[in-house]
């Protein structure tokens, strides 16, 4: 898993927070408070999620606050997503 990067789907370029798009088609997006205050940012993120999902990527969104306050839950969620993606890759 890389610490982020740029993924190109169709004509769209996405900046990603954490990703493994080569082996697992898996993306983790970290949302701060500003994502919910700005409707344009929220809409852009939803469009990005949809386009990534159309291309077979699993998108997991976590709150930045949860990384600080609930790190174990966030890591458990990410681990579950990795396990799911591995199972899907072997089908």
The 8 nearest C-alpha neighbors of each residue, nearest first, counted from 0:
[[1, 19, 18, 2, 17, 3, 20, 25],
 [0, 2, 3, 18, 17, 19, 4, 16],
 [3, 1, 17, 16, 18, 0, 4, 15],
 [4, 2, 17, 16, 15, 1, 18, 5],
 [3, 5, 15, 14, 6, 2, 16, 1],
 [4, 6, 14, 13, 15, 12, 7, 3],
 [5, 7, 13, 12, 8, 4, 14, 15],
 [6, 8, 12, 11, 13, 9, 5, 10],
 [9, 7, 11, 10, 12, 6, 51, 54],
 [8, 10, 11, 7, 12, 50, 54, 6],
 [9, 11, 8, 12, 7, 13, 6, 50],
 [12, 10, 8, 9, 7, 13, 6, 47],
 [11, 13, 7, 6, 5, 8, 10, 14],
 [14, 12, 6, 5, 15, 7, 11, 47],
 [13, 15, 5, 4, 6, 12, 16, 3],
 [16, 14, 3, 4, 17, 13, 5, 28],
 [15, 17, 3, 28, 27, 2, 29, 18],
 [18, 16, 3, 2, 27, 15, 26, 1],
 [19, 17, 26, 1, 0, 3, 25, 20],
 [18, 20, 0, 25, 21, 23, 24, 22],
 [19, 21, 24, 25, 23, 18, 22, 26],
 [20, 22, 19, 23, 24, 25, 18, 0],
 [23, 21, 20, 24, 19, 88, 25, 85],
 [22, 24, 25, 84, 19, 20, 21, 85],
 [25, 23, 20, 56, 19, 22, 21, 57],
 [24, 26, 57, 19, 23, 56, 20, 18],
 [27, 25, 18, 58, 17, 57, 59, 19],
 [28, 26, 59, 17, 60, 58, 18, 16],
 [29, 27, 60, 16, 59, 61, 30, 26],
 [28, 30, 61, 62, 63, 60, 16, 27],
 [31, 29, 62, 63, 34, 61, 28, 32],
 [30, 32, 63, 33, 34, 62, 29, 64],
 [31, 33, 34, 35, 30, 36, 63, 62],
 [32, 34, 36, 35, 31, 37, 30, 40],
 [35, 33, 32, 41, 36, 40, 31, 37],
 [34, 36, 33, 37, 32, 41, 38, 40],
 [37, 35, 33, 34, 38, 32, 41, 40],
 [36, 38, 40, 39, 35, 34, 33, 41],
 [39, 37, 41, 40, 42, 36, 35, 34],
 [40, 38, 42, 41, 37, 43, 44, 34],
 [41, 39, 43, 37, 42, 38, 34, 44],
 [40, 42, 38, 44, 39, 43, 34, 35],
 [43, 41, 45, 39, 44, 40, 38, 46],
 [44, 42, 40, 46, 45, 41, 39, 47],
 [43, 45, 47, 41, 42, 46, 48, 40],
 [44, 46, 48, 42, 47, 43, 49, 41],
 [47, 45, 49, 43, 44, 48, 50, 42],
 [46, 48, 44, 50, 45, 49, 51, 43],
 [49, 47, 45, 51, 46, 50, 52, 44],
 [50, 48, 52, 46, 47, 51, 53, 45],
 [49, 51, 53, 47, 52, 48, 46, 54],
 [50, 52, 54, 48, 56, 53, 49, 47],
 [53, 51, 56, 55, 49, 54, 50, 48],
 [52, 54, 50, 51, 55, 49, 56, 48],
 [55, 53, 51, 52, 56, 50, 8, 49],
 [56, 54, 52, 53, 51, 57, 24, 25],
 [57, 55, 24, 52, 51, 25, 54, 58],
 [56, 58, 25, 26, 52, 24, 59, 55],
 [57, 59, 26, 27, 56, 25, 48, 60],
 [60, 58, 27, 28, 26, 57, 61, 77],
 [61, 59, 28, 27, 29, 58, 62, 30],
 [62, 60, 29, 30, 28, 63, 59, 65],
 [61, 63, 30, 65, 64, 29, 31, 66],
 [62, 64, 31, 66, 65, 30, 29, 61],
 [63, 65, 62, 67, 66, 68, 31, 69],
 [66, 64, 69, 68, 62, 67, 63, 70],
 [67, 65, 70, 63, 64, 69, 68, 73],
 [66, 68, 65, 64, 70, 69, 63, 62],
 [69, 67, 65, 66, 70, 64, 71, 63],
 [70, 68, 65, 72, 71, 66, 67, 73],
 [69, 71, 66, 73, 72, 67, 68, 74],
 [70, 72, 74, 73, 69, 75, 66, 76],
 [73, 71, 75, 70, 74, 69, 76, 65],
 [72, 74, 70, 76, 75, 71, 77, 69],
 [73, 75, 77, 71, 76, 72, 78, 70],
 [76, 74, 72, 78, 73, 77, 71, 79],
 [77, 75, 73, 79, 74, 78, 72, 80],
 [76, 78, 80, 74, 79, 75, 81, 73],
 [77, 79, 81, 75, 80, 76, 74, 82],
 [80, 78, 82, 76, 77, 81, 75, 83],
 [79, 81, 83, 77, 78, 82, 84, 76],
 [82, 80, 78, 84, 83, 79, 85, 77],
 [83, 81, 79, 85, 80, 84, 78, 86],
 [82, 84, 80, 86, 81, 85, 79, 87],
 [85, 83, 87, 81, 86, 82, 23, 88],
 [86, 84, 88, 82, 87, 83, 81, 23],
 [85, 87, 83, 89, 84, 88, 82, 90],
 [88, 86, 84, 85, 90, 89, 83, 23],
 [87, 89, 85, 86, 90, 84, 23, 22],
 [88, 90, 86, 87, 85, 84, 83, 23],
 [89, 87, 88, 86, 85, 84, 83, 23]]
